[in-house]
């Protein structure tokens, strides 16, 4: 299954056997999405929670 | 086969032209000239080419070279090309000029940015600025190509979509960092290893010559005047350029709007890559992953705190910033596959 990244417009591949809660990411911008559900063969995604990088500066 | 000649082939740009053209399946290199190295094997000056060619440098006159080739590359210093080109232009040979002598369309800009009066102003309009991402259609119809400056290339490719889409306005500040090969192959005390190694040297804080090209091309793509300030640094690399440009936003765009501007201009470009991957090993453009390739990597980040956008452009200064761009332009001019001879990835790690 394919869907479009809402940040950059890139194509996101969602595995056919994806399950609720699975994390998928955009190959272009790296945005991560959580699979909310698969409805009629279409994946419904929401932005996944992020943990910021801390370089200790 | 397309017959080519390279005038002034002993410099770094000449060496990269040779390296790429030797692997180009549609090209035969007929003549390579260098006054300084007459009679020497090319690999004595460009040691990486040993085992690839037994070509020797000649002192052949450019007009003589032009008489036996389809395409002539002029890899001679700024101010030299404009003196030999008028006669070459009458021969019918296709000219690809690596110098700055025909990049600017307005003759008075040569006084402004280079401090000299252009001796052949009539030819300026005949040359196409050799940046395929902006001038592909013109390149298909011309016999004369002016290859852009290296820092101008990184700046223009990264900024053009934003200028075209009206996302930025006002003054743009370009912070450029370049490796030592950008200074050419002639040594000086300041390029001596002891002085050059480890530097982060501000070498042109204001008034860099490439500003003229950047302003010209941003106006071409957007129809609007932009003023550019540039500060150039020499850093501890042999190859590569990173331009970090700061521009003020004309509105408060979402990242998706900015992405759209880049995609609409570059989605089919064979040598432009988007490097804006927050999960990637390289999150933003870095010349390190362009080295050895003809790719131009672009990226951005919006700074809502001051309504600024920061734009990044990374290239190999000798390839997309010179020889690769020239060969890409040649391919277009000759109606060859645009990737021919250039379809190789960057080195990694390097």
Interface residues (C-beta under 8 A of the other chain):
Chain A: X6 X7 X8 X9 X25 X27 X28 X29 X30 X31 X32
Chain B: X255 X256 X259 X260 X263 X274 X276 X277 X278 X279 X280 X283
